[in-house]
């Protein structure tokens, strides 16, 4: 199974990817940021092209049709992200609220929602988040969707 973690910076993707791999004994291929994430960032940083967007959309539709994929959409509240950025001595180079809306809209529009699990990392531990991801993965694998 391929698992794509989508989300903005400091949403918890990297932490959850690692914890997910450990919890599932490294049985899955994990991708940090998929086509919708890249399409969103291209728009935010004014580097989008019509051909590039078409390619990202094509990739997302291909993923949605494949039975061996799952999308983990990670997000966190702006205040939690601000705290995480400060802890790492970093700043957000884009409007976080605008970016979050754009990414969420793209994920809802271009991915099959039966294959998407949305994780709000604001108030949950990585262990709690991974438990939800693993349960969704089991549903996908059993074809219960």
C-alpha positions as YAML, in Angstrom:
chain: A
units: angstrom
residues:
- id: 1
  name: UNK
  ca: [0.00, 0.00, 0.00]
- id: 2
  name: UNK
  ca: [1.15, 3.50, -0.87]
- id: 3
  name: UNK
  ca: [0.30, 6.16, 1.70]
- id: 4
  name: UNK
  ca: [0.57, 9.82, 0.72]
- id: 5
  name: UNK
  ca: [0.76, 12.37, 3.53]
- id: 6
  name: UNK
  ca: [-0.61, 15.73, 2.43]
- id: 7
  name: UNK
  ca: [-0.44, 18.87, 4.55]
- id: 8
  name: UNK
  ca: [1.19, 22.23, 5.04]
- id: 9
  name: UNK
  ca: [4.46, 22.83, 6.82]
- id: 10
  name: UNK
  ca: [4.38, 21.95, 10.53]
- id: 11
  name: UNK
  ca: [1.05, 20.11, 10.19]
- id: 12
  name: UNK
  ca: [2.70, 16.95, 11.54]
- id: 13
  name: UNK
  ca: [3.34, 15.02, 8.32]
- id: 14
  name: UNK
  ca: [6.95, 14.06, 9.05]
- id: 15
  name: UNK
  ca: [6.28, 12.99, 12.61]
- id: 16
  name: UNK
  ca: [3.25, 10.93, 11.60]
- id: 17
  name: UNK
  ca: [5.02, 9.37, 8.63]
- id: 18
  name: UNK
  ca: [7.77, 8.02, 10.86]
- id: 19
  name: UNK
  ca: [5.40, 6.86, 13.59]
- id: 20
  name: UNK
  ca: [3.13, 5.22, 11.00]
- id: 21
  name: UNK
  ca: [6.03, 3.33, 9.44]
- id: 22
  name: UNK
  ca: [7.18, 2.08, 12.84]
- id: 23
  name: UNK
  ca: [3.62, 1.08, 13.85]
- id: 24
  name: UNK
  ca: [3.14, -0.90, 10.62]
- id: 25
  name: UNK
  ca: [6.64, -2.42, 10.64]
- id: 26
  name: UNK
  ca: [7.67, -0.48, 7.52]
- id: 27
  name: UNK
  ca: [5.28, -2.45, 5.29]
- id: 28
  name: UNK
  ca: [4.08, 0.57, 3.31]
- id: 29
  name: UNK
  ca: [5.54, 3.07, 0.88]
- id: 30
  name: UNK
  ca: [5.13, 6.57, 2.30]
- id: 31
  name: UNK
  ca: [5.22, 9.76, 0.26]
- id: 32
  name: UNK
  ca: [5.66, 13.17, 1.87]
- id: 33
  name: UNK
  ca: [3.34, 15.49, -0.03]
- id: 34
  name: UNK
  ca: [1.50, 14.37, -3.12]
- id: 35
  name: UNK
  ca: [0.22, 16.08, -6.24]
- id: 36
  name: UNK
  ca: [-2.35, 18.27, -4.47]
- id: 37
  name: UNK
  ca: [0.28, 19.55, -2.06]
- id: 38
  name: UNK
  ca: [2.62, 20.40, -4.90]
- id: 39
  name: UNK
  ca: [-0.17, 22.05, -6.89]
- id: 40
  name: UNK
  ca: [-1.10, 24.14, -3.84]
- id: 41
  name: UNK
  ca: [2.46, 25.29, -3.22]
- id: 42
  name: UNK
  ca: [2.98, 26.10, -6.89]
- id: 43
  name: UNK
  ca: [-0.02, 28.44, -6.67]
- id: 44
  name: UNK
  ca: [1.14, 30.00, -3.38]
- id: 45
  name: UNK
  ca: [4.61, 30.74, -4.75]
- id: 46
  name: UNK
  ca: [3.44, 31.87, -8.22]
- id: 47
  name: UNK
  ca: [5.13, 29.05, -10.09]
- id: 48
  name: UNK
  ca: [2.05, 27.24, -11.36]
- id: 49
  name: UNK
  ca: [1.56, 26.45, -15.02]
- id: 50
  name: UNK
  ca: [-1.46, 25.13, -16.84]
- id: 51
  name: UNK
  ca: [0.48, 22.05, -17.97]
- id: 52
  name: UNK
  ca: [1.81, 21.47, -14.45]
- id: 53
  name: UNK
  ca: [-1.67, 21.70, -12.94]
- id: 54
  name: UNK
  ca: [-3.04, 19.30, -15.54]
- id: 55
  name: UNK
  ca: [-0.30, 16.83, -14.66]
- id: 56
  name: UNK
  ca: [-0.99, 17.12, -10.91]
- id: 57
  name: UNK
  ca: [-4.72, 16.65, -11.49]
- id: 58
  name: UNK
  ca: [-4.04, 13.62, -13.70]
- id: 59
  name: UNK
  ca: [-1.81, 12.12, -10.97]
- id: 60
  name: UNK
  ca: [-4.44, 12.71, -8.28]
- id: 61
  name: UNK
  ca: [-7.17, 11.08, -10.36]
- id: 62
  name: UNK
  ca: [-4.92, 8.11, -11.07]
- id: 63
  name: UNK
  ca: [-4.25, 7.75, -7.35]
- id: 64
  name: UNK
  ca: [-7.96, 7.94, -6.55]
- id: 65
  name: UNK
  ca: [-8.74, 5.07, -8.94]
- id: 66
  name: UNK
  ca: [-5.99, 2.81, -7.60]
- id: 67
  name: UNK
  ca: [-6.87, 0.42, -4.79]
- id: 68
  name: UNK
  ca: [-3.33, 0.48, -3.36]
- id: 69
  name: UNK
  ca: [-3.32, 4.12, -2.23]
- id: 70
  name: UNK
  ca: [-4.50, 6.05, 0.79]
- id: 71
  name: UNK
  ca: [-4.22, 9.78, 1.47]
- id: 72
  name: UNK
  ca: [-3.53, 11.13, 4.97]
- id: 73
  name: UNK
  ca: [-4.44, 14.81, 5.07]
- id: 74
  name: UNK
  ca: [-2.75, 16.43, 8.08]
- id: 75
  name: UNK
  ca: [-3.67, 19.85, 9.35]
- id: 76
  name: UNK
  ca: [-3.42, 21.88, 12.53]
- id: 77
  name: UNK
  ca: [-4.82, 25.14, 13.83]
- id: 78
  name: UNK
  ca: [-2.93, 28.32, 12.99]
- id: 79
  name: UNK
  ca: [-1.96, 28.93, 16.61]
- id: 80
  name: UNK
  ca: [-0.52, 25.41, 16.97]
- id: 81
  name: UNK
  ca: [1.42, 25.81, 13.71]
- id: 82
  name: UNK
  ca: [2.72, 29.21, 14.89]
- id: 83
  name: UNK
  ca: [3.95, 27.56, 18.11]
- id: 84
  name: UNK
  ca: [5.64, 24.74, 16.16]
- id: 85
  name: UNK
  ca: [7.31, 27.22, 13.83]
- id: 86
  name: UNK
  ca: [8.58, 29.25, 16.78]
- id: 87
  name: UNK
  ca: [9.97, 26.11, 18.45]
- id: 88
  name: UNK
  ca: [12.01, 25.45, 15.29]
- id: 89
  name: UNK
  ca: [12.98, 29.11, 14.86]
- id: 90
  name: UNK
  ca: [11.13, 29.23, 11.52]
- id: 91
  name: UNK
  ca: [8.59, 31.53, 9.90]
- id: 92
  name: UNK
  ca: [5.75, 30.70, 7.55]
- id: 93
  name: UNK
  ca: [6.49, 32.23, 4.12]
- id: 94
  name: UNK
  ca: [2.83, 32.24, 3.03]
- id: 95
  name: UNK
  ca: [-0.62, 33.09, 4.33]
- id: 96
  name: UNK
  ca: [-1.38, 29.97, 6.34]
- id: 97
  name: UNK
  ca: [-5.17, 30.36, 6.36]
- id: 98
  name: UNK
  ca: [-5.32, 30.92, 2.61]
- id: 99
  name: UNK
  ca: [-2.98, 27.99, 1.98]
- id: 100
  name: UNK
  ca: [-4.99, 25.68, 4.24]
- id: 101
  name: UNK
  ca: [-8.23, 26.51, 2.44]
- id: 102
  name: UNK
  ca: [-6.63, 25.99, -0.97]
- id: 103
  name: UNK
  ca: [-5.11, 22.64, -0.01]
- id: 104
  name: UNK
  ca: [-8.31, 21.41, 1.65]
- id: 105
  name: UNK
  ca: [-10.36, 22.42, -1.41]
- id: 106
  name: UNK
  ca: [-7.91, 20.66, -3.75]
- id: 107
  name: UNK
  ca: [-7.95, 17.48, -1.68]
- id: 108
  name: UNK
  ca: [-11.75, 17.41, -1.59]
- id: 109
  name: UNK
  ca: [-12.02, 18.18, -5.30]
- id: 110
  name: UNK
  ca: [-9.42, 15.84, -6.77]
- id: 111
  name: UNK
  ca: [-9.06, 12.83, -4.45]
- id: 112
  name: UNK
  ca: [-11.61, 10.07, -3.90]
- id: 113
  name: UNK
  ca: [-12.79, 10.91, -0.37]
- id: 114
  name: UNK
  ca: [-13.20, 7.24, 0.51]
- id: 115
  name: UNK
  ca: [-9.41, 6.99, 0.33]
- id: 116
  name: UNK
  ca: [-8.71, 10.14, 2.41]
- id: 117
  name: UNK
  ca: [-8.36, 10.33, 6.17]
- id: 118
  name: UNK
  ca: [-8.25, 13.82, 7.65]
- id: 119
  name: UNK
  ca: [-6.16, 14.18, 10.79]
- id: 120
  name: UNK
  ca: [-6.20, 17.33, 12.93]
- id: 121
  name: UNK
  ca: [-2.89, 17.14, 14.77]
- id: 122
  name: UNK
  ca: [-3.64, 20.18, 16.96]
- id: 123
  name: UNK
  ca: [-4.76, 18.32, 20.07]
- id: 124
  name: UNK
  ca: [-3.87, 14.69, 19.43]
- id: 125
  name: UNK
  ca: [-0.66, 12.85, 20.16]
- id: 126
  name: UNK
  ca: [1.22, 11.23, 17.30]
- id: 127
  name: UNK
  ca: [0.22, 7.83, 18.73]
- id: 128
  name: UNK
  ca: [-3.49, 8.76, 18.66]
- id: 129
  name: UNK
  ca: [-3.16, 10.03, 15.10]
- id: 130
  name: UNK
  ca: [-1.40, 6.86, 13.94]
- id: 131
  name: UNK
  ca: [-4.07, 4.68, 15.54]
- id: 132
  name: UNK
  ca: [-6.69, 6.48, 13.42]
- id: 133
  name: UNK
  ca: [-4.57, 6.12, 10.29]
- id: 134
  name: UNK
  ca: [-4.01, 2.41, 10.87]
- id: 135
  name: UNK
  ca: [-7.74, 1.83, 11.42]
- id: 136
  name: UNK
  ca: [-8.57, 3.64, 8.17]
- id: 137
  name: UNK
  ca: [-5.90, 1.59, 6.39]
- id: 138
  name: UNK
  ca: [-7.55, -1.58, 7.65]
- id: 139
  name: UNK
  ca: [-10.92, -0.39, 6.30]
- id: 140
  name: UNK
  ca: [-9.37, 0.37, 2.92]
- id: 141
  name: UNK
  ca: [-7.63, -3.02, 2.79]
- id: 142
  name: UNK
  ca: [-10.83, -4.90, 3.75]
- id: 143
  name: UNK
  ca: [-12.78, -2.99, 1.14]
- id: 144
  name: UNK
  ca: [-15.28, -1.73, 3.72]
- id: 145
  name: UNK
  ca: [-15.60, 1.65, 2.08]
...
